[in-house]
Amino acid sequence: MKPSRRFLLLALAVSLSMITNAQSKLSDERKKELQSKYEEYKVKLNLTQAQEEKVKAINTTYFEGLASLKESGGSKLSKLKAYRKMNDEKDRQMKAVLDASQYETYKKMQKEMRAELKNSRKQ
């Protein structure tokens, strides 16, 4: 193999390892951000210990579903329909776990998060 090809392959390998490393750092930062948002979420909703466990299970199932939806093939329309179905199911489960005032607070928080997401997409 020519030295220039070896160098090119080596450069490619180093680049790929740097990209992988950057992605893992981003994941850790994202995990910390999500954990802090979850702590804020718990405080605003004033969850009991039993509610906290149930909400955590609901959120875990929801985020696992989102991850598999992101990885799945299919059209944007089919993914949108699946997302809406998952979101409706999560809301139904949350309504069963939370009392009326907690659920109202939960819905307000959902609206705020959607607004933040829309603003971040515009920028």
Secondary structure, 3 states (H helix, E strand, C coil): CCHHHHHHHHHHHHHHHHHHHHHHHHHHHHHHHHHHHHHHHHHHHCCCHHHHHHHHHHHHHHHHHHHHHHHCCCCHHHHHHHHHHHHHHHHHHHHHHCCHHHHHHHHHHHHHHHHHHHHHHHC
